[in-house]
């Protein structure tokens, strides 16, 4: 699943469309909401494919703010901290085999295919990367979009 974000009145081709898979979109959108002080209802709605619209004024503000943060090095610093915190999370018990590393059910006989016999897996939160390049791409899109709709 992915998030398709369409420019409402794009001024250039780069303002027509932005796409991110759900794994990359969620941390990107959370960052945007945090640094651009996006209201709670919009913050929440932006995590779903429900057609939330952001007007041109707010879209330009988002793009300009993100570009400033990129130039200051704040996005790079955030990305590094985000990765370090994600990497530091401890593994969790595999829910497929209850931490035994083995399965004996209707789906798998033998080594657990969820944890490859280890009994633990990386926490779900670690599946959501924060990618600095997506911030740059989204900033450019937002500034040129004429407002955008998250679908």
Number of C-alpha atoms within 10 A of each C-alpha: 8 14 20 17 25 23 28 19 15 20 14 13 11 17 25 20 18 20 17 16 12 16 17 18 23 19 17 21 18 17 18 20 18 12 12 16 11 17 10 10 9 13 17 14 14 24 18 15 15 11 15 19 19 21 16 20 12 17 23 21 15 25 24 17 16 26 20 14 18 18 10 11 11 13 22 18 14 16 15 15 13 17 16 11 11 17 13 10 12 11 14 13 18 21 13 18 22 13 18 17 20 21 19 11 10 6 8 13 11 12 17 22 16 17 20 14 17 17 21 21 16 16 15 9 10 16 11 17 17 25 19 17 12 16 23 17 17 26 25 21 29 32 28 24 30 23 23 28 19 20 17
